[in-house]
């Protein structure tokens, strides 16, 4: 996959009539595998859009000759450019009419100058990751087609090796189809079901609260805030899916790590949530070194500890116990709780993406957290599992290779 993606870049379009603004924006967005195309006018932007496949356009609203809204409307009128997401850049607060016009023209967001670097980069990173996933999907499909064609030709030329070639085709095709299936599910969910509707929903809800909050009354405000809450859940899902994607794709160096230190740090970082849940946490002392990637291990432990706090019995005091033990050439870390537990028939299912055992109204979540845990631990060469009884509690474990 790295070879397939080595020469591929994601392209962002920056449109502003001031060169200084273009240079500043480019400096903030610069990163590997990202090509920044700059245009100082709407006309120049349209010319670039006809030549390049653009993943995201940052467009200044106030430009001479053709302003940002006019450019967006022209983009929406052309099949090639109608689906390019647009983030408008404006020098001041936009009134209600201008915001409506922007969203109707296809905007996914507004950013007000001076732009906060971390906000800009956070929004840009989402679209960058989506574009890279789409490129990977295309690369896999192209590679699959190339391999099938090559193998078919070899099969005709070397009939004496037909059986061996057939076995290789089946194995490679199965692997490529599995990868293709996961990438398709991920890209489709993000691009079509979450990204556009979530931003439009949140944007219009915010306008309602800001512009018509008093006129809506208590019931209207409550309903509008419910809309925003739904958009936030969608945003959380995008974040979890991108986290799962990064855990799956990013390079991961495994080093000698102090397991107790990492667990203790995670517990300290989550101390606010532990106190908020009025939970009793017991971390037993142990001194084991394991082969792990620190950030991935932190992510896995954080997800398991969050689940222990979330899936608690109503009215009871959550109790969480953490300890570790040697298990041959490995060390097994246990995170145990007295929560609602899990029926045995769901032990394997819950580690799959989008698998939930409860309604969101009962226990909020995205159904991705345990899939992240499993992927992170397996990429470190470890295993994950659990022992649980429904209504009694859960005992999740992470097993990693010893490093001492």
Secondary structure, DSSP 8 states (H G I E B T S, - for coil): -HHHHTT--EEEEEE-S-HHHHHHHHHHH--TTEEEEEESSHHHHHHHHHHS--SEEEEES--SSS-HHHHHHHHHTSTTTTT--EEEEESS---HHHHHHHHHTTEEEEEESS--HHHHHHHHHHHHHHHHHHHHHHHHHHHHHHHHHHHHHHHHH-GGGHHHHHHHHHHHHHHHHHHHHHHHHHHHIIIIIIIHHHHHHHHHHHHHHHHHHHHHHHHHHHHHHHHHHHHHHHHHHHHHHHHHHHHHHS----EEEEHHHHHHHHHHHTHHHHHHTT-EEEE-----EEEE-HHHHHHHHHHHHHHHHHS--TTS--EEEEEEEEETTEEEEEEEE-SS---GGGTTGGGSTT--SS-TTTS---S-HHHHHHHHHHHTT-EEEEEEETTTEEEEEEEEEB--
